Amino acid sequence: MKPYIVKQLLLEGWEEKIVGLWLAENDNWLLLRRVYDYRPDGYLLVAKKFIARYIAKGNTQTARVLRLKGISSEVPEGFVFADAPDLLRHIEQHYTLFQISDEEDTTFCGQLRDYDQTHFRINSLSPRAEFDLDYDVWFGFEKLMTIEFSNDYLDSLLLLWRDKAKRKWKINRPSQSN
């Protein structure tokens, strides 16, 4: 059985620490199951080049609680490390939405729209579950610090978006007659 290793870390320029159950890593990314007060919530990819330091204190008890709860320390099915565009496409294909951060107080939810070798754009999803398909902000792959997916916030936005789409379809649907 794979050991339960909880990582606490700080990113460059961030005040809030990140806590997560270690799942896997490669040279560029660290994949965690995000943890808030012993409660797992989705997955988090952290760009390793932005990790300022690891915090060793307090990880053992959190790991023990997660193990007692039976929280899986396995990588999500089908997940493989890749370059940033392929990671974003994979997450979108399997989870529909992702949330990215390029600094602590700036996060964006959405789906990959287009990209070139160094930059990308997203179709942004607002907190009101409305897509902005004309969102015209370019993000640099080199500044991408975190990618979150399959967490409660994103899953909730996805439910709202699907419900709005279903309601709109019913409202705009022509009435049928026999």
Contacts in CASP RR format, 6 or more apart in sequence:
PFRMAT RR
TARGET T0000
AUTHOR 0000-0000-0000
METHOD contacts of the structure
MODEL  1
MKPYIVKQLLLEGWEEKIVGLWLAENDNWLLLRRVYDYRPDGYLLVAKKF
IARYIAKGNTQTARVLRLKGISSEVPEGFVFADAPDLLRHIEQHYTLFQI
SDEEDTTFCGQLRDYDQTHFRINSLSPRAEFDLDYDVWFGFEKLMTIEFS
NDYLDSLLLLWRDKAKRKWKINRPSQSN
2 73 0 8 1.000
2 74 0 8 1.000
3 73 0 8 1.000
4 21 0 8 1.000
4 63 0 8 1.000
4 64 0 8 1.000
4 66 0 8 1.000
4 67 0 8 1.000
4 73 0 8 1.000
5 21 0 8 1.000
5 22 0 8 1.000
5 59 0 8 1.000
5 63 0 8 1.000
5 73 0 8 1.000
6 19 0 8 1.000
6 20 0 8 1.000
6 21 0 8 1.000
6 22 0 8 1.000
6 35 0 8 1.000
6 58 0 8 1.000
6 59 0 8 1.000
6 60 0 8 1.000
6 62 0 8 1.000
6 63 0 8 1.000
6 66 0 8 1.000
7 18 0 8 1.000
7 19 0 8 1.000
7 20 0 8 1.000
7 21 0 8 1.000
7 22 0 8 1.000
7 30 0 8 1.000
7 32 0 8 1.000
7 54 0 8 1.000
7 59 0 8 1.000
8 17 0 8 1.000
8 18 0 8 1.000
8 19 0 8 1.000
8 20 0 8 1.000
8 54 0 8 1.000
8 55 0 8 1.000
8 56 0 8 1.000
8 57 0 8 1.000
8 58 0 8 1.000
8 59 0 8 1.000
9 17 0 8 1.000
9 18 0 8 1.000
9 46 0 8 1.000
9 51 0 8 1.000
9 52 0 8 1.000
9 53 0 8 1.000
9 54 0 8 1.000
9 55 0 8 1.000
10 17 0 8 1.000
10 18 0 8 1.000
10 51 0 8 1.000
10 52 0 8 1.000
10 53 0 8 1.000
10 55 0 8 1.000
11 18 0 8 1.000
11 46 0 8 1.000
11 50 0 8 1.000
11 51 0 8 1.000
11 52 0 8 1.000
11 104 0 8 1.000
11 145 0 8 1.000
11 146 0 8 1.000
12 50 0 8 1.000
12 51 0 8 1.000
12 52 0 8 1.000
13 52 0 8 1.000
13 103 0 8 1.000
13 104 0 8 1.000
14 52 0 8 1.000
14 103 0 8 1.000
14 104 0 8 1.000
15 104 0 8 1.000
16 104 0 8 1.000
17 55 0 8 1.000
18 32 0 8 1.000
18 34 0 8 1.000
18 44 0 8 1.000
18 46 0 8 1.000
18 146 0 8 1.000
19 34 0 8 1.000
19 35 0 8 1.000
19 36 0 8 1.000
19 62 0 8 1.000
20 32 0 8 1.000
20 33 0 8 1.000
20 34 0 8 1.000
20 35 0 8 1.000
20 44 0 8 1.000
20 62 0 8 1.000
21 32 0 8 1.000
21 33 0 8 1.000
21 35 0 8 1.000
21 40 0 8 1.000
21 63 0 8 1.000
21 66 0 8 1.000
21 71 0 8 1.000
21 73 0 8 1.000
22 30 0 8 1.000
22 31 0 8 1.000
22 32 0 8 1.000
22 73 0 8 1.000
23 31 0 8 1.000
23 32 0 8 1.000
23 33 0 8 1.000
23 43 0 8 1.000
23 73 0 8 1.000
23 74 0 8 1.000
23 75 0 8 1.000
23 76 0 8 1.000
24 31 0 8 1.000
24 75 0 8 1.000
24 79 0 8 1.000
24 81 0 8 1.000
25 31 0 8 1.000
25 48 0 8 1.000
26 81 0 8 1.000
27 48 0 8 1.000
28 47 0 8 1.000
28 48 0 8 1.000
28 49 0 8 1.000
28 81 0 8 1.000
29 45 0 8 1.000
29 46 0 8 1.000
29 47 0 8 1.000
29 48 0 8 1.000
29 81 0 8 1.000
29 87 0 8 1.000
30 45 0 8 1.000
30 46 0 8 1.000
30 48 0 8 1.000
30 51 0 8 1.000
31 43 0 8 1.000
31 44 0 8 1.000
31 45 0 8 1.000
31 75 0 8 1.000
31 79 0 8 1.000
31 81 0 8 1.000
32 43 0 8 1.000
32 44 0 8 1.000
32 45 0 8 1.000
32 46 0 8 1.000
33 40 0 8 1.000
33 42 0 8 1.000
33 43 0 8 1.000
33 44 0 8 1.000
33 71 0 8 1.000
33 72 0 8 1.000
33 73 0 8 1.000
34 40 0 8 1.000
34 41 0 8 1.000
34 42 0 8 1.000
34 43 0 8 1.000
34 44 0 8 1.000
34 148 0 8 1.000
34 151 0 8 1.000
35 41 0 8 1.000
35 62 0 8 1.000
35 66 0 8 1.000
38 62 0 8 1.000
38 65 0 8 1.000
38 66 0 8 1.000
38 69 0 8 1.000
40 66 0 8 1.000
40 71 0 8 1.000
41 151 0 8 1.000
41 152 0 8 1.000
42 148 0 8 1.000
42 149 0 8 1.000
42 150 0 8 1.000
42 151 0 8 1.000
42 152 0 8 1.000
43 76 0 8 1.000
43 148 0 8 1.000
43 149 0 8 1.000
43 150 0 8 1.000
43 151 0 8 1.000
44 146 0 8 1.000
44 147 0 8 1.000
44 148 0 8 1.000
45 87 0 8 1.000
45 146 0 8 1.000
45 147 0 8 1.000
45 148 0 8 1.000
46 145 0 8 1.000
46 146 0 8 1.000
47 144 0 8 1.000
47 145 0 8 1.000
47 146 0 8 1.000
50 145 0 8 1.000
66 73 0 8 1.000
76 94 0 8 1.000
76 150 0 8 1.000
78 90 0 8 1.000
78 94 0 8 1.000
79 90 0 8 1.000
80 90 0 8 1.000
81 87 0 8 1.000
82 90 0 8 1.000
83 141 0 8 1.000
84 120 0 8 1.000
84 141 0 8 1.000
84 144 0 8 1.000
84 147 0 8 1.000
85 112 0 8 1.000
85 115 0 8 1.000
85 120 0 8 1.000
85 141 0 8 1.000
87 147 0 8 1.000
88 98 0 8 1.000
88 112 0 8 1.000
88 120 0 8 1.000
88 147 0 8 1.000
89 112 0 8 1.000
91 98 0 8 1.000
91 147 0 8 1.000
91 149 0 8 1.000
92 98 0 8 1.000
92 111 0 8 1.000
92 112 0 8 1.000
95 149 0 8 1.000
95 150 0 8 1.000
95 154 0 8 1.000
96 111 0 8 1.000
96 158 0 8 1.000
97 109 0 8 1.000
97 110 0 8 1.000
97 111 0 8 1.000
97 125 0 8 1.000
97 149 0 8 1.000
97 154 0 8 1.000
97 157 0 8 1.000
97 158 0 8 1.000
98 109 0 8 1.000
98 110 0 8 1.000
98 111 0 8 1.000
98 147 0 8 1.000
98 148 0 8 1.000
98 149 0 8 1.000
98 154 0 8 1.000
99 107 0 8 1.000
99 108 0 8 1.000
99 109 0 8 1.000
99 110 0 8 1.000
99 147 0 8 1.000
99 148 0 8 1.000
99 149 0 8 1.000
99 151 0 8 1.000
99 153 0 8 1.000
99 154 0 8 1.000
100 107 0 8 1.000
100 108 0 8 1.000
100 122 0 8 1.000
100 139 0 8 1.000
100 144 0 8 1.000
100 146 0 8 1.000
100 147 0 8 1.000
100 148 0 8 1.000
101 107 0 8 1.000
101 108 0 8 1.000
101 144 0 8 1.000
101 145 0 8 1.000
101 146 0 8 1.000
101 148 0 8 1.000
102 139 0 8 1.000
102 140 0 8 1.000
102 143 0 8 1.000
102 144 0 8 1.000
102 145 0 8 1.000
103 145 0 8 1.000
107 148 0 8 1.000
108 122 0 8 1.000
108 124 0 8 1.000
108 137 0 8 1.000
108 139 0 8 1.000
109 124 0 8 1.000
109 125 0 8 1.000
109 126 0 8 1.000
109 153 0 8 1.000
109 154 0 8 1.000
109 157 0 8 1.000
110 122 0 8 1.000
110 123 0 8 1.000
110 124 0 8 1.000
110 125 0 8 1.000
110 131 0 8 1.000
111 122 0 8 1.000
111 123 0 8 1.000
111 125 0 8 1.000
111 131 0 8 1.000
112 120 0 8 1.000
112 122 0 8 1.000
112 123 0 8 1.000
113 120 0 8 1.000
113 121 0 8 1.000
113 122 0 8 1.000
113 123 0 8 1.000
113 133 0 8 1.000
113 135 0 8 1.000
114 120 0 8 1.000
114 121 0 8 1.000
115 121 0 8 1.000
115 141 0 8 1.000
118 140 0 8 1.000
118 141 0 8 1.000
118 142 0 8 1.000
119 138 0 8 1.000
119 139 0 8 1.000
119 140 0 8 1.000
119 141 0 8 1.000
120 138 0 8 1.000
120 139 0 8 1.000
120 140 0 8 1.000
120 141 0 8 1.000
121 135 0 8 1.000
121 136 0 8 1.000
121 137 0 8 1.000
121 138 0 8 1.000
121 139 0 8 1.000
122 135 0 8 1.000
122 137 0 8 1.000
122 139 0 8 1.000
123 131 0 8 1.000
123 132 0 8 1.000
123 133 0 8 1.000
123 135 0 8 1.000
124 131 0 8 1.000
124 132 0 8 1.000
124 135 0 8 1.000
124 137 0 8 1.000
125 131 0 8 1.000
125 132 0 8 1.000
125 157 0 8 1.000
125 161 0 8 1.000
126 132 0 8 1.000
127 157 0 8 1.000
128 160 0 8 1.000
129 157 0 8 1.000
129 158 0 8 1.000
129 160 0 8 1.000
129 161 0 8 1.000
129 164 0 8 1.000
130 161 0 8 1.000
130 164 0 8 1.000
131 161 0 8 1.000
148 154 0 8 1.000
END
